Each structure stands twice: as structure tokens, then as C-alpha cells.
Amino acid sequence: MVSSLNIIHVERVTPSNSDSSESLTLPLTFFDLLCFKIPPVERLIFFRLTEATRSFFDSVIVPNLKTSLSSSLSHYLPLAGQLVWKPLDPKPSIVYAPTDAVSFTVAESKAEFSRLTGKEPFFATELHPLVPRLQNSDVSASVMSFQVTLFPNQGFCIGVTAHHAILDGKTTTSFLKSWSHICKHQESSLPHDLIPFYDRAVIKSPQNGDIKVLNSWQTLVKTFTGGKEPENPKSLKLRPSPVISPEAVRYTLELTPEDIQTLRERLKRESSSSSSLSKKLRLSTFVITYSYALTCLIRARGGDPNRPVGFVFGADCRKIVVPPIPSSYFGNCAIVNSRIPLTADTFTGEEGFLASTRLVSELVEELDESVVWKIPDFVEFFRSIPQGTQVISATGSTRFGVYGLDFGWGRPEKVMVVSIDQGEAISLAESRDGNGGVEVGFSLQKHEMDALSDLLHNGLKH
């Protein structure tokens, strides 16, 4: 198959203050190490711009994006650095030196912009050429990489790949907001709420928590390799991304505020007549949306009602701990919540949606400081997952405000998390029109997507 992408050039973009002698070292924290071996997060931000000719792209769009990226990186120096693990250090650190830079790829695509940003399903592999690769080896790994791709006379997209051990979704979107602010307003200063907070002293991790988490990851890697000791226990090389089936399909469900209220009222009716509910449900937009997607995904798979299933989602901890961690804290500050294993019949029965909502609601209600500082045992966690379990995770948030990313050419036409293709995951974002709705991204085999689409839309008719 001939690629629809033409790489124009690949450059290195340095922070605008890179001529100074400033260097920086940030050790990974307890929260960072929880994500140490998790694959990078890949995002695409599409902008519709019919005047985007190749000439306009080369002379206006790319230079503006590069200059503002350089200026933004001067506020976020660690993003231009490298993840390293020095021989005598107990854990990895982010190290920035004045010669460091990020990779910035400029490309042109023959793909149809409207299809990739439209409402109809399309093959997931069509997005992959638009995603920049993250350089990594045994001794170092890049933190972030960027790609801007032109769709002539249709628009362009910005691809961002971020190392999950360095930053969570909130920090990533804070950086993107900083970049878009500087690009749109042509100024190098940032609003106070976008200036990153780097002081690691605010992270009060359990005693030796970071080392225990690292040891747990090391043991887990050994478990995956049949008990074989790793050749380099301090290797920073990321596991290769799984090969995505050519039959995998992407689809975005757009839930309006009216849809969410319909589901909320349905849950109120069902819970009032259910004998299995003792606690009041937390019917937030997240709980309703995630529970609905979860229920429909498990039903779409079908199969043995006793087959093992489960779910996982992250929660920002900045406001949960006492004292609270600043909203602009740079790095990971989230924990993972899960219910594994369960059985499919929990979700496929008549009260499946209600049961799903109860499980998600309970997990959200349990979030407090005692949960935040629990040291997870990854080995036991993964060992407890029966082979073949359908584990559905969620990435993104309706609170990130990704559709407010205006670089000077208007709001995004579409924002997608491409990395959900690598597992059974959904992505969440606020609706583009800002009316309180939600976008839910799915990636499934085509036959499952057909079944899922029917379930999603039929469930909104009740």
C-alpha cells in the first residue's frame, strides 16, 4: 500500500532561551514511576482551514508553530530534555541541557480531512502516519515529539506524542494551552495559571514508595519474560507498540447534554425500583458516560456470560491530597482505579447499565487521600487478571478543555487520542461546541464496532 504521507522535513526545535547555560534535573516521583512502563500517549488535533495551501503552510503556519513552540519550551524546559537513569542513581530523572531539543516533523497528507474528522467510522490505521515517533533507547528516552501535517486546501493537524512517565494528561494539555496562547497572541509570557510548578517537595509519597514501585515494575517485566532476568534492569527502551489490525475502526460518539440527562433519568428510575442498591448513586457526567460506554462495549463483545471482564480509569490527585497540590504542578499526579475481575453477565443483564454505574460510582466515592498513597503491587495486580479478560480503560477528561486550543486559526475541528488503538480503551473529551456534551472515542474491530454503534444509539432512545 502506498503511503498517503510525504515527510517534508524533520527539524529540532530548541527552547528560545537555549543559548543560556541553564540546565535542569528533575527526579521522577512516586506518581511518575506508577506510569514508568505505560506506552506513550498519542494525540492529534485537527484544524479546518481551506486557505491552507502548501505556500501558506510553509510561509505562515509552520514558522508560527515553530517559533511559538520554541518560546513555550522555555517555560517547559523538561519537555526538551531526556529521561535518563544514571548508573549510581536509584531511579530515573529528567535531565535538560542547553543543547537539547524536541523533534518537529513537517509533513503533507493526501488523506481526506473530512473523513478523519467526520462522524462516520473509518479505519484506525489511517491516523497512524500523522503521529510522531518518540525516540528511545536503553540509555535515554525523549519526553515529547511533534508533527504538523498539511491537508492541502482542507486544513492541518498537530500530532503530539508524550512519554507517560514524565507527564499526565493535565500537564500535557497545560503545555498545549501555553503553546496555543503564545502562537495566537504572539507573545512569550504566559498567564499565571499556565506557568508550570516544578517543586517536587509537594509530593508526599510513602516511605521508599518510589523504589517499591520500581521494584514491582522490574519483577513484572521478569514475569512477562518467563522468569528471565533483564539484560539491563535500567533500560529505558519502551516496548514496541502492538501491530494494529487493518480491520480496526475508529468512531466518536457525541453525547449531548440531553442524552446525558436521558441516561441520568433512566438510572434514577431503575435505581428506585432496584432491590440491589443500598447506596445513592453519584450521577456525575463522568460516571454516567463511562458506565454507559463500559456496558455497551462488554455487550458488543458478546460471548460467554461468565467470561472475565474489568475496567480501569485514572483520577487526578491534585485536589484530593492535603494540602492540595498546585493545579499547575508539572508531572504525573494521578492514580489508577480498577475493578478486576468481574464477569460479563454483570453488565449484560437487564440491570447491566445500573450495575456498571454502581461500580464506577463506588470507586469515585472512595477517592480520598488514603487511596492516593497506596503503593500498588503491579505484579499481584496483573497476576490477578485471568487470561483473556476484557479490560476497558479510559483516557482523557472532559475537564481538559482541548477544544479551546486556538493557535490563531480557530478552534480544533477534532481532537483524538490515537493511542487507544493499542488496547481496549476509550477516550473522553468535552464536546466541541462547549454546550456540556461529551465526545467518547472508540477503536474496535469492524464487526464489534457495528454491534457497539447499534447498542450506543438504541440505548439513548429509552
N, C-alpha and C positions, 0 to 999 in steps of 0.2 A: 504493500500500500504506500503510495507516495504521500509524504508528509505535506500538510497544508500550511506548515510554518516555515518561514525563512528567517534565520537569525541574521540580523543586520550587523550587529557587533556586540561585544561583551566588554564592559569597562569596570574600573574600580573607582568607587566614589569615596573620598575621604571626608571626615568631618571638617567643617570650614576653619576650625582652629588647629588643624593638624600640624601647622608649622611651629606650634609651641612645643615645649619639652614635656608637657603634661602626660603622665602615664597613670594607669588606674588598675587596681586589682580588687576584685570582689569575690570573696569565697561563696560557694553555693551554700544555701541554708537548708534546714530540715525540709521546708516546703519544696525547694528546688530539687532536692535529691529524691523526693517522692516521685518526681517525673523524669528521673535520670535516664531511664531506658525506654521512655514512651516516644513513639515516632514523631517527627516534626509536624507542625500544624501548617497546612497549605490553604491560603485564601486567594480568591480572585474578586476584584472589584471592577465592574464594568461601567463605562460611561458612554452614553449615546451622544455622538457629535457628528452630524452629517457633513460638516465642513472639515472634517479630519482627513485631508488629503495627505499624501506622502510628504509633500513640501511643507505643509503646516505642521505635521507631526515632527519632522526633522528640525524645523527652524523655531518652533514655539513650544510644543508640548514637551518634547524630550529635554531641551535645555532648561525649561522652567522646573520640571520634575527633578532633574539632577541637581540644580542649584539649591532648591529648597530642601532636598534630601540631605545634601551636604550640611546645610545650616541646621537642620533638625538633629542630625547626628552629633553636632557639637554640644547639644543638650543631653544626648543619649549615647555617650561615648562607649559604654559596654557593648552596644549593638555592632560596633565596628571592630570589636576585639575578637578574641578566640577563647574557646573553652579549652583549658589545659589541665593536666594533672601531673604536677612535678613529682619526681621520684621520692622526695622526702616529705611531701605533704600528705596528710591523712585523707584529704578529699579534694575534688577538682575546684578550680577557680576560673572566673572570667578575667582575662588579662588583656588590657588595651595598651598599645604602644603607639606613638605618634605616626608610625608608618602604616598602621592598619587601615583597612578599608572594607567596604561591602561590595559584593558582586552585583552589577547592574546590567542586565541583558536587555537589548533593544531588538524587537522582532516585528515581523509583519505576518498576518494570517490571512488565508483565503477562506476561512470558515465563515459561515453565515451568522453574523452577530445576533440577529433577531431570533434565530433558533436557540442559541445558547442562553439568551436572556428571556426567552418566552415562557409560556405557561404549559407547553406540551412536553412530554418526556423526550429525552434524547440520550444517545449512548454516552456513558461516563468517560470513555477514553478520549472523547473529543476535547475535553478540558485539559488533559494532562500535558500537552505541549506548551500550554500557557503558564505552567507552574515552574518557577526557578528551582534548580537543584541546590542543596545545601552541601558545601564542601566539608568532608570529614575524613579522618584517618585515625590510626591508633593513637597518635600523639596530640592531635588537636581537632577542633570542630568549629566551623563558622557559627555565628549566632543567628544571623539573618541574611537572606538574599532576596533580590528584587528582579522583576522582569516587567517591562512595559511593552505591550503588543498592540500594533495598529490593525484595525479592520477598515481598510480604505473606504472613505465616504460613509462609514457606519458609526465608528466610534473607536475606543481603545479600552484596554483593560490593564490594571496593575496587579501583578502576581506577587505574593509575599509568602515566603517560607520561613518559619521561625522554629528554633530549637526549643523544645518544650522544657528542657531542664533550666533554661535561662529566664523565661517569661511566660506568664499566663495570658489568658485572653484579655483581661482588663489592661495589663501593661501593654500588650500588643496594640490594642485599639487606642490607648492613650498616645502611643507613639504615632500611629496613623493620623490621629486628630491633630497632633502637633505638626506633622509634615503637611497635611492639607491646609492648616491655618497659615503656615509660613508661605506656602505656594500661592494661596489665594490672595493674601494681604501683602505679599512681597515685603515682609519684614522679618527680622531674625529673632525678635523677642517672642516669648510665649505668655499666655495668660497664666496666672498663678496656679490654677488647678491642673495645668498640664506640665508643670515643672516637676521632673521625677525626684522622688525622695529615696536616697540610697542607704541611709543608716541601717545597718544590719542589726544593731542593738535592740531594735523594736521586736525582733523575732525571739520570743522566749521559748525555745524548743526544750523538750525533755532532756534530762541529763544523758549525754552521749547519744542523743536521738539520731543525729545525722550519721554517726558511724554505724549504729544498729541498722538504719535504713540501707546504707551502702552494703553492709554485710548480707542483708536479706536479698538485695538485688544480685550480689555475687553468687549466693547459693542458688538462687532461682536460675541464673544463666547456666550454672553447673547442672541443675536438674534437667534443663532443656537439652543439654548435650549428652545425656545419658550418664551423668556422673563424672564426665571428663573434666579435669581441671583446665581452666582457660589458659592459653599460652601467655597472654598478657592481661592480668587481672585489672590493670588500669587503662585498658584500651577504651578510647572514646569513639571508636567506629560504630556508627549506627547500623542496626540490622537492615538489610535491603528491604525495600518496600515490596509487598506481595504483588504478584502479577495479577492485574485486574482483568477479569473475564471480558471478552469483547461483547458479551451479551448483557453486561451490567448497564443499567439505565438510571438516569438521574431524573428526579421530579421534585418540584417545590409546591407544597400545599400552602395556600394562603387562607388563613383563618381570620375572618372579620370579627370585630367586637360583637356583632350579633351572633355569629357562630359560637363564640366562646360563651356568651350568655345562654344560648340554647343548651349547650353542654352542661353548663352550671345548673340550670333549672332541672335538667334531666337527672343530674346527680342528686339534687335536693329531693326530688320525688322518690327516686329509688332508695335513698338512704332513710327516708322517713318510713318506708314500708319494709325495710330490711330488718331481720332479727339478728343479723350477724354483726351489726355495728353498735359499738358501745361508746365510741368517742366521736365528737363532732369533727367533720372533715374540714381541712384547710383548703378552701376552693380558690386559691390564687390562680392567676393566668398560667404560671409555670406548671403548677400541679395538674391543672385541667389539661393543658396542651400536651405535656409529656405523657400523662397517663393515657390519653386518647391515642397518641401515636404508638405507644407501647402495646396497648391492647390490639390495635389494628395490625401491627407488624406480626405479632405472635399468631393471630388468627389467619393472616395471609399465608404464613408458612404451613399451616395445617399439620397433618401427620398425627402421630401417636399422642393422645391427650396426656399421657404420663411422661412425655419427653421432658428433659430438664431445660429450664429457661431461667433468665435472671436479668437484672438491669443495674446500671451504674450511671451516676451523674455527679458532677463536681459542684462545689459551693464555695463562693468567695468568703474568706475568713476575716477580712479587714475590719468589719464592724462587729464580728462575733466575740473577739477576744477582748479582755480587759487589762489595760486600757486599749481602746481601738487603735489599729494600725492606720497610718495616714492613707487616704484614698489614693494618693499618687505614688505609693510605695512601688519601687521598681523590683520586679521579680515575681516568682510564684507565691501566691498566698491563698491557696485553695486546698480543700480536702475532697476525697472521693467518698461518696455514699453508695452503698450497694445492698441488694437483696439477692443472694445466690446461695444455694439453688432453690428454685421453685419448680412447679410443674405447669405445663401449658394449660391444663384444664382450669387452673385458677383464673385465666384470662379468657378462655373460650366459652365458658358457661354463660348462662343468661345474665348473671350479675358480674360478668368479667370486667367491664369498664369500672364499675363501682369498686370491685376488689382491687383493681390496679390503682385507682385513686386513693383508696385507703392505705395501701402500702407506701406509695410515694408521699402522701400527706404525713404519715407517721415518721418517715425519715426526715422530712423537712422540720417537723416539730421537735425532733430530737437534737437538732443542731444547737450546740452550745459550746462553751469553752472546754468542757471535759472531753468532748468528742474531737475537738481540734488537735489536741496534743497527744492523742493516742498514737503510739508507734505501730504502724501496720506490719504484719508479718506476711510479706508478699508470697513467701514460699507456701505457707499454710493456706493462704487465700487461693492461690492458683491450684494447689493440690485438691482443694475442696470443690473445684468446679469439675463436674463429670464430663467426660469426653463427649463432644457433640452438642454441648449446651449452647443454646441461642442466647447470647448476652448482648443486650441492647444498651448502648451508651449514648449520652447527649453531650454535644459540644456547642459553644457559643452561648449567647444570652440576649434576651430582649432588652436588657439594660445597657448594652454596649453602645447603642446609637450609631451603628455602622452606616446607616443611610444618611447620616449628617456629614459624611466625609466629602466635602466640596473642595476640590483643589483649584477651583476657579472656572470650571466648565459645568457646573451644576451638580445636583445630587446623583449618586450612583443609580444606574438602571437596574443593576442586580449585584448582590453580594453573595458569594458561595464559599463554603468550606469544602475544598476538594478532598481533603484527607479522610472524610467519612467513607470514601470508597474502600479504604483499607480494612474495614471491619463492619460489624453490624452497628452502625451509628446513625444518629440523626443530628442535624444542625438546627439551631434556633436563632432567630433574629427578629427584631421589630419589623412591622410592615413598612414598606417604602413610603406610603402616604402619611405615616405618622398618626394614624387615627386610633391607635391602641390595638391593632390586629397583630398577628404573629405569622412569620414565614417558617415553615418546617421543611428542611431539606432531607430527601431520602435518596439512597443508592441501593438498588436491588437488581437481581436477575429479572429479565423482562417478564417471565411468566408470573413471578411473585409480585412485581410492580402492577401488573394488570389486576391481580386479585386485591392488592392493597388499595389501589385507586378506587375500586368499587366500594370497599369497606369504608374508606375515609369519607366518601361523599354520601353514601347511603346513611351513615351514622349521623349525619347532620340534618337529616330530614325528620327525625323524631322530635 
